[in-house]
Amino acid sequence: MKLRYIFIICFLIFSSHQLLQSQPKTIRHINISRDGESDQKQVVSKIFYDRPIQLEGSKLTGDYVIGPEITIPGATGFYDYQTNGECKHYINRFSGNIMSAIYMTATDSMDISNSRRTVYCISSNDGNTWDFLGQVPSNLRSGFPSLTTYNGEAVICNHYLVGGQLRGVLALDLAPLVGSFNFYNAPYNIAWPGCARFSNGMILVAGETYSASATTDTGIVTIFNAVTHTFSNTTRFTSNATSQLNMRWTYAAGPNGKALYLLNPLSDVGGNGGYNRMFISFTTNYGVNWTTPMVEFYNPQILLGEMAIPFFGLDAIYDSSGNYYVAFNTTNALGEYGSARLWVSKNGGTPVLVAQHIGLNGIPEAGSTLIFAQAGISTIDHPSLSISSDGAMLYVAYGVTYQNDSLNGYNKSHIYISVSLTSSLQFAPPLKVTNSGPGSFDERYVSIAQTTPFLGGAQGRTVYMVYQKDPQPGSSAFNDAAPLSRASLIFRKISDFSYPVGIGSNNNIPLEMKLEQNYPNPFNPVTNIEYAIPTSGYVELKVYDMLGREVETLVNSIQKAGNYNVVFTGKNLPSGVYMYKLSVGNFVETKKMLMIK
């Protein structure tokens, strides 16, 4: 009997522990001010939502293969608000399969403000695995980073706190993939600096000025020479708004010395109907001279039957021919949450619709009302742009807040992406990237590599993206009152992503499933294995020895219809007879091959 009671007591203790592990916890949490930079602290009770990240696998959506979610080691923590509305670039693919990524996080849930850090990670195998290389700068409060490269070396711009003052800093890696940075303080106190590389290697650094413990919201750009390690040609920008506060901006650098700086002062009242306009400034000589930013880029106007007013979230990009594209979102005159629309303008022309709630390119699941306030969030927001390396395609990825997908009262957001031909600028229907519904996570702040490579063959144009995946929607870092949780940076890619009119597609679709005999055969030690699949599906191609033991998995993924060639290397295997087996749905075929060394 005593043993029975002991067993019951232990079971109850274990069950209680498991229950507590799965429930929100109350902790003491340090809040920060609205601008995210104040040292003022207030100790409050904060619910901690403790749920581990669960990854999505590969899937087919329409004609496209969306790869599995891959976690990036070290890119995880408690800071869940990644931008103040400016353009941010978190991923860069600069050579072959080599990539780098950055993320802003907080390492201490009890002191989110002071433990905020910028982390740097790299991949040398096309994003299949990642390595954490450290913090930039190390052990200093920093944040709101942006990423580009110079000769393959990572360039990271962010700001850090020194003596109560923000300092904008540019960090330049000593060599590609090393993770050992030299730091160069930017002129003036630049907050939220971003960076972009000119075609000649000069670096554009853009942000806004900062004084004492508050932003002045005066736009500022400066040019960094990566050879001499010096800054020059610093230029300030203001608009004719009654106040420069709550100004958003974006920037881009292009070929032949071209660059732009775009201002969106939300307090401007000089536009149509008294609403805010957007202003743009250009340089054509690598930032030596800039045009006056009073040239209007966008004045509120009636679009699709409503007054469309610029809101929050901007990105810009140049193509190799010198054309520029700007992505921005708007709301109607009433500022209604569900009225948000996403647009792209080419060379300052009439904005073209990318996505909205209902109608052309509609996303009906998008939220029409906001449950709880979430900082800087609208129904469709935070766009990120990319141009394909052949110049044919323009991509824009963005977050969509769902109406009926929520947790603890906060709307979840999920990732979408749209594609257009650069020649016609007409966007295809939005492609949903991440899952929604019960058990789903909150995904937002997507960033795609600014160049989408044209790889040819079955891979076609492949989009590389990262985004924040969070168990709990709402931004606890910016006092949305949402429960605190541990968010993570996720890497993902979309293969053979072209405009859906047959452009860039494989015109030699096979009529039947087929596994060819390897060649050469016999071989020493390298051979080719070809196969054909007439429809998209999950493909496995494995090699076995004569005892039926698996030697190597050559393919284990979703693939589009097409003809494929896989190279098998038996360098570390003994001579002998091997079998290779192709499995696609109900189709299974096995062939023998002979290796003679």
C-alpha positions as CSV (number, residue, x, y, z in Angstrom):
1,M,0.0,0.0,0.0
2,K,2.8,2.4,0.9
3,L,4.4,1.8,-2.5
4,R,1.1,2.5,-4.2
5,Y,0.7,5.9,-2.4
6,I,4.3,6.8,-3.2
7,F,3.6,6.0,-6.9
8,I,0.4,8.1,-6.9
9,I,2.1,11.1,-5.2
10,C,5.0,10.9,-7.7
11,F,2.6,10.7,-10.6
12,L,0.7,13.8,-9.4
13,I,3.9,15.8,-9.0
14,F,5.0,14.8,-12.5
15,S,1.6,15.7,-14.0
16,S,1.6,19.0,-12.2
17,H,5.1,19.7,-13.5
18,Q,4.1,18.9,-17.1
19,L,1.0,21.0,-16.8
20,L,3.0,24.0,-15.6
21,Q,5.5,23.5,-18.4
22,S,2.7,23.8,-21.0
23,Q,1.0,26.8,-19.4
24,P,1.9,30.5,-19.6
25,K,4.2,31.6,-16.8
26,T,4.3,35.0,-15.0
27,I,7.7,36.5,-14.8
28,R,9.2,39.9,-13.9
29,H,9.9,41.7,-17.2
30,I,11.6,45.0,-18.0
31,N,9.6,47.1,-20.4
32,I,11.0,49.6,-22.8
33,S,9.7,52.9,-24.2
34,R,7.8,53.2,-27.4
35,D,10.8,54.2,-29.6
36,G,12.6,51.2,-28.4
37,E,15.7,53.1,-27.3
38,S,15.0,54.8,-24.0
39,D,16.8,53.6,-20.9
40,Q,13.7,54.1,-18.8
41,K,12.6,50.8,-17.2
42,Q,9.4,49.7,-15.6
43,V,9.1,46.4,-13.8
44,V,5.8,44.8,-14.5
45,S,4.3,41.3,-14.5
46,K,4.6,39.6,-17.8
47,I,3.1,36.3,-19.0
48,F,5.7,34.0,-20.6
49,Y,4.2,31.9,-23.4
50,D,6.4,28.8,-23.4
51,R,6.0,26.8,-26.6
52,P,8.8,25.4,-28.7
53,I,9.0,26.3,-32.4
54,Q,7.7,23.5,-34.7
55,L,9.0,23.5,-38.3
56,E,7.0,23.2,-41.5
57,G,8.1,20.7,-44.1
58,S,8.3,20.9,-47.9
59,K,5.1,21.5,-49.8
60,L,3.7,22.1,-53.3
61,T,1.7,25.2,-53.8
62,G,0.4,25.6,-57.3
63,D,3.4,25.0,-59.6
64,Y,6.0,26.0,-57.0
65,V,8.0,24.0,-54.5
66,I,8.3,25.6,-51.1
67,G,11.2,24.1,-49.2
68,P,11.2,23.1,-45.6
69,E,11.7,25.6,-42.8
70,I,15.2,25.5,-41.4
71,T,16.2,27.0,-38.1
72,I,19.3,29.3,-37.9
73,P,21.4,28.5,-34.8
74,G,21.8,31.4,-32.4
75,A,19.2,33.5,-34.1
76,T,16.6,33.1,-31.4
77,G,15.5,35.1,-28.4
78,F,13.0,37.5,-26.9
79,Y,13.1,40.7,-29.0
80,D,10.1,40.3,-31.4
81,Y,9.9,43.7,-33.1
82,Q,12.3,43.9,-36.0
83,T,11.6,47.2,-37.8
84,N,10.3,50.7,-37.2
85,G,8.9,50.8,-40.7
86,E,12.2,51.3,-42.6
87,C,13.6,48.8,-45.1
88,K,15.7,46.0,-43.5
89,H,17.7,43.3,-45.3
90,Y,18.4,40.2,-43.2
91,I,19.7,37.8,-45.8
92,N,22.3,38.1,-48.5
93,R,23.4,35.4,-51.1
94,F,26.6,36.7,-52.5
95,S,28.3,33.7,-54.2
96,G,27.1,30.3,-55.3
97,N,25.7,28.5,-52.3
98,I,27.2,30.9,-49.7
99,M,24.8,33.0,-47.7
100,S,24.8,35.2,-44.6
101,A,21.9,36.2,-42.3
102,I,21.4,38.6,-39.4
103,Y,18.8,38.9,-36.7
104,M,18.0,41.2,-33.8
105,T,17.2,39.4,-30.5
106,A,17.3,39.7,-26.8
107,T,19.2,37.1,-24.8
108,D,17.6,37.8,-21.4
109,S,13.8,37.6,-20.9
110,M,14.2,39.6,-17.7
111,D,15.9,42.5,-19.3
112,I,14.9,42.7,-22.9
113,S,16.1,46.3,-23.5
114,N,19.7,45.9,-22.3
115,S,20.2,42.4,-23.6
116,R,19.3,43.2,-27.2
117,R,21.9,42.0,-29.6
118,T,22.6,41.6,-33.3
119,V,23.6,38.0,-34.3
120,Y,25.5,36.9,-37.5
121,C,25.1,33.5,-39.1
122,I,26.4,31.9,-42.4
123,S,25.6,29.0,-44.7
124,S,28.0,27.5,-47.2
125,N,25.6,24.9,-48.7
126,D,22.7,26.8,-50.1
127,G,21.0,27.3,-46.8
128,N,20.6,23.6,-45.9
129,T,22.6,24.1,-42.6
130,W,23.7,27.3,-40.8
131,D,26.5,28.2,-38.4
132,F,26.3,30.9,-35.7
133,L,29.4,33.1,-35.9
134,G,28.6,35.5,-33.1
135,Q,27.2,38.9,-32.1
136,V,28.0,42.1,-34.0
137,P,29.2,44.0,-32.0
138,S,30.0,41.5,-29.2
139,N,28.3,41.9,-25.8
140,L,26.9,45.4,-26.5
141,R,23.3,46.5,-26.7
142,S,22.6,47.0,-30.4
143,G,19.8,46.5,-32.8
144,F,17.8,47.1,-36.0
145,P,20.5,45.8,-38.3
146,S,20.8,45.6,-42.1
147,L,23.0,43.5,-44.2
148,T,24.9,43.8,-47.5
149,T,28.3,42.6,-48.8
150,Y,31.6,44.0,-50.2
151,N,33.8,41.5,-52.2
152,G,32.0,38.7,-50.4
153,E,32.7,40.2,-47.0
154,A,29.6,40.8,-44.8
155,V,28.7,44.5,-44.2
156,I,26.4,45.0,-41.2
157,C,25.0,48.4,-40.2
158,N,23.2,48.8,-36.9
159,H,23.3,51.1,-33.9
160,Y,24.5,50.6,-30.3
161,L,24.3,52.5,-27.1
162,V,27.3,54.2,-25.7
163,G,27.0,56.6,-22.8
164,G,23.3,57.1,-23.3
165,Q,23.8,58.0,-26.9
166,L,23.0,55.9,-30.0
167,R,25.9,55.5,-32.4
168,G,25.4,54.3,-35.9
169,V,28.1,51.8,-36.8
170,L,29.2,49.9,-39.9
171,A,30.9,46.5,-39.3
172,L,33.0,45.0,-42.1
173,D,34.1,41.4,-41.9
174,L,37.9,40.7,-42.3
175,A,37.2,38.1,-45.1
176,P,34.2,36.2,-46.4
177,L,32.6,33.9,-43.7
178,V,35.1,34.8,-41.0
179,G,32.9,36.6,-38.6
180,S,35.7,38.8,-37.3
181,F,34.6,42.5,-37.8
182,N,36.2,45.9,-37.8
183,F,33.9,48.7,-36.7
184,Y,33.6,52.2,-38.1
185,N,31.4,54.8,-36.4
186,A,29.2,56.7,-38.8
187,P,29.2,60.5,-38.7
188,Y,26.6,61.9,-36.4
189,N,24.3,59.8,-34.2
190,I,22.5,57.7,-36.9
191,A,19.6,55.6,-35.6
192,W,18.4,52.5,-37.4
193,P,21.0,52.7,-40.1
194,G,20.7,50.5,-43.2
195,C,23.2,49.7,-45.9
196,A,23.3,49.1,-49.6
197,R,26.2,48.5,-52.0
198,F,26.8,50.5,-55.1
199,S,28.0,48.8,-58.3
200,N,31.5,50.1,-57.6
201,G,31.7,48.7,-54.1
202,M,31.0,52.0,-52.2
203,I,28.5,51.5,-49.4
204,L,25.4,53.7,-48.9
205,V,24.5,54.1,-45.2
206,A,21.0,55.6,-44.6
207,G,19.0,56.3,-41.5
208,E,17.8,59.2,-39.4
209,T,19.5,61.4,-36.8
210,Y,19.3,60.9,-33.1
211,S,19.9,63.4,-30.3
212,A,20.1,62.6,-26.6
213,S,17.4,60.0,-26.0
214,A,15.0,60.9,-28.8
215,T,15.0,60.7,-32.6
216,T,15.0,64.0,-34.5
217,D,13.7,62.2,-37.5
218,T,15.9,64.1,-39.9
219,G,16.9,61.8,-42.7
220,I,20.6,61.2,-43.3
221,V,22.8,59.4,-45.7
222,T,26.5,59.0,-45.8
223,I,28.9,57.0,-48.1
224,F,31.5,54.5,-46.8
225,N,34.6,53.7,-48.8
226,A,35.3,50.0,-48.2
227,V,38.9,50.5,-49.4
228,T,40.0,53.5,-47.3
229,H,37.5,52.8,-44.5
230,T,36.3,56.4,-44.4
231,F,32.9,58.1,-44.5
232,S,32.2,61.1,-46.8
233,N,29.5,63.0,-48.5
234,T,27.0,63.1,-45.6
235,T,23.7,64.6,-46.5
236,R,20.6,65.4,-44.4
237,F,17.0,65.4,-45.6
238,T,13.8,67.0,-44.3
239,S,10.4,67.3,-45.7
240,N,7.9,70.2,-45.4
241,A,5.8,68.3,-42.9
242,T,4.7,70.2,-39.8
243,S,6.7,67.7,-37.8
244,Q,9.4,65.3,-38.8
245,L,8.4,62.9,-36.1
246,N,7.0,59.5,-37.1
247,M,9.0,59.6,-40.4
248,R,9.6,56.3,-42.2
249,W,12.1,55.9,-45.0
250,T,13.7,53.5,-47.4
251,Y,16.8,53.5,-49.6
252,A,18.4,51.6,-52.5
253,A,21.7,51.7,-54.5
254,G,22.0,50.8,-58.1
255,P,24.2,50.8,-61.1
256,N,26.3,53.7,-62.5
257,G,26.3,55.7,-59.2
258,K,22.5,55.7,-58.8
259,A,20.8,55.7,-55.4
260,L,17.6,56.9,-53.8
261,Y,16.4,57.9,-50.4
262,L,12.6,58.0,-49.8
263,L,10.9,59.8,-46.9
264,N,7.4,59.0,-45.6
265,P,6.6,61.7,-42.9
266,L,3.4,60.4,-41.4
267,S,2.7,63.9,-40.0
268,D,2.8,65.6,-43.4
269,V,-0.5,67.4,-44.1
270,G,0.3,69.0,-47.4
271,G,-1.0,66.2,-49.7
272,N,-4.4,65.8,-51.3
273,G,-7.1,66.0,-48.7
274,G,-4.5,67.2,-46.1
275,Y,-2.9,63.7,-46.0
276,N,0.8,62.8,-45.9
277,R,2.8,62.4,-49.1
278,M,6.1,60.6,-49.8
279,F,9.2,62.4,-51.0
280,I,12.2,61.1,-52.9
281,S,15.7,62.2,-53.5
282,F,18.2,60.8,-56.0
283,T,21.9,60.7,-56.7
284,T,23.7,59.8,-59.9
285,N,27.3,60.2,-58.7
286,Y,27.6,57.8,-55.7
287,G,26.1,60.2,-53.2
288,V,28.3,63.2,-53.9
289,N,25.2,65.3,-54.8
290,W,21.5,64.6,-54.1
291,T,18.4,66.2,-55.5
292,T,16.1,68.2,-53.3
293,P,13.6,65.7,-51.7
294,M,10.6,68.0,-52.2
295,V,9.9,66.1,-55.5
296,E,6.7,64.2,-54.7
297,F,7.0,60.4,-55.1
298,Y,3.4,59.8,-54.1
299,N,0.5,62.1,-53.3
300,P,-2.6,60.5,-51.8
301,Q,-5.1,59.8,-54.5
302,I,-8.2,57.7,-55.3
303,L,-7.1,54.2,-56.1
304,L,-9.7,51.4,-56.5
305,G,-12.4,53.7,-55.3
306,E,-10.8,54.9,-52.0
307,M,-8.3,57.5,-51.0
308,A,-5.1,55.6,-50.5
309,I,-2.8,57.1,-47.9
310,P,0.8,55.9,-47.2
311,F,1.1,54.0,-43.9
312,F,3.9,51.9,-42.6
313,G,6.6,49.7,-44.2
314,L,8.7,50.5,-47.2
315,D,11.3,48.8,-49.5
316,A,13.1,49.9,-52.7
317,I,15.4,48.2,-55.2
318,Y,17.2,48.9,-58.5
319,D,17.5,46.5,-61.4
320,S,20.7,46.2,-63.4
321,S,19.3,48.6,-66.1
322,G,18.8,51.4,-63.5
323,N,15.1,51.2,-63.1
324,Y,13.9,51.5,-59.5
325,Y,10.9,49.9,-57.8
326,V,9.3,51.0,-54.5
327,A,6.9,48.8,-52.4
328,F,4.6,50.6,-49.9
329,N,1.3,50.0,-48.2
330,T,-1.7,52.3,-47.7
331,T,-4.9,52.6,-45.7
332,N,-8.0,54.6,-46.6
333,A,-8.9,58.0,-45.2
334,L,-10.5,56.5,-42.1
335,G,-7.4,54.5,-41.4
336,E,-9.5,51.3,-41.3
337,Y,-7.4,48.3,-40.5
338,G,-8.9,46.1,-43.2
339,S,-8.4,48.8,-45.9
340,A,-4.6,48.1,-46.2
341,R,-3.3,47.5,-49.6
342,L,0.2,46.8,-50.9
343,W,1.5,48.6,-54.0
344,V,4.6,48.7,-56.2
345,S,5.6,51.7,-58.3
346,K,8.2,51.5,-61.1
347,N,10.3,54.6,-61.7
348,G,7.7,56.7,-59.8
349,G,4.8,55.7,-62.1
350,T,1.2,54.9,-61.1
351,P,1.2,52.3,-58.3
352,V,0.3,48.7,-59.3
353,L,-1.7,46.6,-56.8
354,V,0.1,43.7,-55.3
355,A,-2.4,42.4,-52.7
356,Q,-5.5,43.5,-50.7
357,H,-8.2,42.0,-48.6
358,I,-11.0,41.4,-51.1
359,G,-11.0,41.9,-54.9
360,L,-8.1,41.7,-57.4
361,N,-5.3,39.7,-55.9
362,G,-7.4,39.5,-52.8
363,I,-6.5,37.5,-49.6
364,P,-10.0,37.0,-48.0
365,E,-8.4,35.6,-44.8
366,A,-6.7,39.0,-44.2
367,G,-7.9,40.8,-41.1
368,S,-10.7,43.4,-41.5
369,T,-10.5,44.5,-37.8
370,L,-7.8,44.5,-35.2
371,I,-8.4,42.6,-32.0
372,F,-5.6,44.1,-29.9
373,A,-3.2,46.9,-30.8
374,Q,0.0,45.7,-32.4
375,A,2.8,48.1,-33.0
376,G,3.4,49.0,-36.7
377,I,1.0,46.3,-38.0
378,S,-1.6,46.6,-40.7
379,T,-3.5,43.9,-42.6
380,I,-0.8,43.7,-45.3
381,D,2.6,45.1,-44.4
382,H,6.5,45.0,-44.3
383,P,7.3,44.3,-47.9
384,S,10.6,43.0,-49.1
385,L,11.8,43.2,-52.8
386,S,14.0,41.1,-55.0
387,I,15.0,41.1,-58.7
388,S,15.8,37.9,-60.6
389,S,19.4,37.7,-61.8
390,D,18.2,37.6,-65.4
391,G,16.2,40.8,-64.8
392,A,12.9,39.3,-65.9
393,M,11.1,38.9,-62.5
394,L,10.2,41.2,-59.6
395,Y,9.3,39.5,-56.3
396,V,7.7,41.1,-53.2
397,A,7.3,39.2,-50.0
398,Y,5.1,40.5,-47.1
399,G,3.2,39.7,-44.0
400,V,-0.6,39.2,-43.9
401,T,-2.5,39.5,-40.5
402,Y,-5.3,37.0,-40.3
403,Q,-8.7,37.8,-39.0
404,N,-9.7,34.4,-37.6
405,D,-6.3,33.1,-36.6
406,S,-5.4,34.4,-33.2
407,L,-3.9,33.5,-29.8
408,N,-4.5,35.1,-26.5
409,G,-6.5,37.8,-28.3
410,Y,-3.7,38.8,-30.8
411,N,-4.0,38.3,-34.6
412,K,-1.4,36.0,-36.1
413,S,0.5,37.0,-39.2
414,H,1.6,34.7,-42.1
415,I,4.0,35.1,-45.0
416,Y,2.9,35.6,-48.6
417,I,4.9,36.4,-51.8
418,S,3.9,37.8,-55.2
419,V,5.7,37.9,-58.5
420,S,5.5,40.1,-61.6
421,L,7.3,40.4,-64.9
422,T,9.5,43.5,-64.7
423,S,8.4,44.4,-68.2
424,S,4.7,44.6,-67.6
425,L,4.5,45.0,-63.8
426,Q,1.3,43.0,-63.3
427,F,1.3,40.8,-60.3
428,A,0.1,37.2,-60.2
429,P,-2.2,36.1,-57.4
430,P,-0.5,36.0,-54.0
431,L,1.3,32.8,-53.0
432,K,0.9,31.7,-49.4
433,V,4.2,30.5,-47.9
434,T,3.4,29.6,-44.3
435,N,0.6,27.7,-42.7
436,S,-2.3,29.2,-40.8
437,G,-5.1,27.9,-38.5
438,P,-5.0,25.9,-35.2
439,G,-1.5,25.2,-34.0
440,S,0.1,27.6,-36.4
441,F,2.7,30.2,-35.4
442,D,3.0,33.9,-35.9
443,E,5.3,34.8,-38.9
444,R,6.3,38.3,-39.9
445,Y,9.2,40.6,-40.8
446,V,10.1,38.6,-44.0
447,S,13.3,39.5,-45.9
448,I,14.2,38.0,-49.2
449,A,17.7,38.1,-50.8
450,Q,17.7,41.1,-53.1
451,T,18.9,39.0,-56.1
452,T,16.9,35.9,-56.9
453,P,19.3,33.7,-58.9
454,F,18.3,32.1,-62.2
455,L,19.7,28.6,-61.7
456,G,18.2,27.0,-64.8
457,G,16.8,23.5,-65.1
458,A,14.3,22.3,-62.6
459,Q,15.3,24.8,-60.0
460,G,14.7,27.8,-62.2
461,R,14.6,31.0,-60.3
462,T,14.9,30.3,-56.5
463,V,13.8,32.9,-53.9
464,Y,15.8,32.8,-50.6
465,M,14.0,34.2,-47.6
466,V,14.1,34.5,-43.8
467,Y,11.4,35.5,-41.4
468,Q,10.6,35.7,-37.7
469,K,8.6,32.7,-36.4
470,D,7.0,33.4,-33.0
471,P,4.8,31.2,-30.8
472,Q,2.9,34.2,-29.6
473,P,1.6,37.0,-31.9
474,G,1.8,40.6,-30.8
475,S,5.0,42.4,-29.9
476,S,5.9,42.1,-26.2
477,A,9.1,44.0,-26.9
478,F,7.1,47.2,-27.7
479,N,4.6,46.9,-25.0
480,D,1.7,45.5,-26.9
481,A,0.9,43.7,-23.6
482,A,1.2,40.4,-25.5
483,P,2.7,37.5,-23.6
484,L,6.4,37.1,-23.9
485,S,7.8,34.3,-26.0
486,R,11.0,33.1,-27.7
487,A,11.0,33.9,-31.4
488,S,13.4,32.4,-34.0
489,L,14.7,33.4,-37.4
490,I,13.7,30.8,-40.1
491,F,15.3,30.2,-43.5
492,R,13.3,29.0,-46.5
493,K,13.5,28.9,-50.3
494,I,11.0,28.6,-53.1
495,S,12.2,26.8,-56.2
496,D,11.3,27.4,-59.9
497,F,9.4,30.6,-59.0
498,S,8.5,32.3,-62.3
499,Y,5.5,34.3,-63.5
500,P,2.8,31.7,-64.1
501,V,2.5,32.1,-67.9
502,G,5.0,29.4,-68.9
503,I,8.0,31.8,-68.8
504,G,11.0,30.0,-67.5
505,S,9.2,26.7,-67.2
506,N,10.4,23.3,-68.4
507,N,8.8,22.8,-71.9
508,N,10.0,19.2,-72.1
509,I,7.7,17.7,-69.5
510,P,8.0,13.9,-69.7
511,L,4.9,11.8,-70.5
512,E,5.7,8.9,-68.2
513,M,7.7,8.0,-65.1
514,K,11.1,6.6,-66.0
515,L,14.3,5.5,-64.3
516,E,17.2,5.3,-66.7
517,Q,20.3,3.0,-66.5
518,N,23.2,4.8,-65.0
519,Y,26.1,5.9,-67.1
520,P,28.9,5.1,-67.4
521,N,28.4,1.6,-66.2
522,P,30.6,0.0,-64.9
523,F,32.0,3.2,-63.3
524,N,34.9,4.4,-61.2
525,P,33.9,6.0,-58.9
526,V,31.4,8.6,-60.4
527,T,28.3,7.8,-62.4
528,N,25.1,9.6,-63.5
529,I,21.6,8.6,-62.7
530,E,18.8,10.1,-64.8
531,Y,15.0,9.9,-64.2
532,A,11.8,11.6,-65.4
533,I,8.6,12.5,-63.5
534,P,5.5,13.7,-65.4
535,T,3.9,15.3,-62.4
536,S,5.1,17.0,-59.3
537,G,5.5,14.9,-56.2
538,Y,7.6,13.6,-53.4
539,V,10.8,11.9,-54.8
540,E,13.2,9.5,-53.1
541,L,16.3,8.2,-54.8
542,K,18.4,5.9,-52.7
543,V,21.5,3.6,-53.2
544,Y,21.8,0.2,-51.5
545,D,24.4,-2.5,-51.4
546,M,23.6,-6.2,-52.3
547,L,22.6,-6.9,-48.7
548,G,19.9,-4.3,-48.9
549,R,21.6,-1.9,-46.6
550,E,21.1,1.8,-47.5
551,V,24.4,3.4,-48.7
552,E,23.2,6.9,-49.6
553,T,20.1,9.0,-50.1
554,L,20.5,11.1,-53.2
555,V,17.1,12.7,-53.4
556,N,14.5,13.2,-50.6
557,S,12.3,16.1,-51.4
558,I,9.3,17.4,-53.4
559,Q,10.2,18.0,-57.1
560,K,8.3,19.5,-60.0
561,A,7.6,17.6,-63.2
562,G,10.7,17.3,-65.4
563,N,13.9,15.4,-66.3
564,Y,16.6,15.1,-63.7
565,N,20.2,14.0,-63.5
566,V,21.9,13.1,-60.2
567,V,25.5,12.3,-59.7
568,F,26.5,9.4,-57.5
569,T,30.1,9.2,-56.1
570,G,31.3,5.9,-54.6
571,K,34.7,7.2,-53.6
572,N,34.6,5.8,-50.1
573,L,32.8,2.5,-51.1
574,P,34.4,-0.8,-52.1
575,S,34.0,-2.2,-55.6
576,G,30.9,-4.3,-56.2
577,V,27.3,-4.3,-57.4
578,Y,25.0,-1.7,-56.0
579,M,21.3,-1.0,-56.5
580,Y,19.5,2.4,-56.9
581,K,15.8,2.8,-56.3
582,L,13.5,5.6,-57.4
583,S,10.2,6.0,-55.4
584,V,7.6,8.6,-56.5
585,G,4.1,8.0,-55.1
586,N,3.1,4.4,-56.1
587,F,5.9,4.2,-58.7
588,V,8.9,2.2,-57.5
589,E,11.7,1.0,-59.8
590,T,15.2,-0.4,-59.0
591,K,18.2,-0.9,-61.2
592,K,21.7,-2.4,-60.7
593,M,25.1,-0.7,-61.3
594,L,28.7,-2.0,-61.1
595,M,31.6,-0.1,-59.6
596,I,35.1,-1.3,-60.4
597,K,38.1,0.4,-58.9
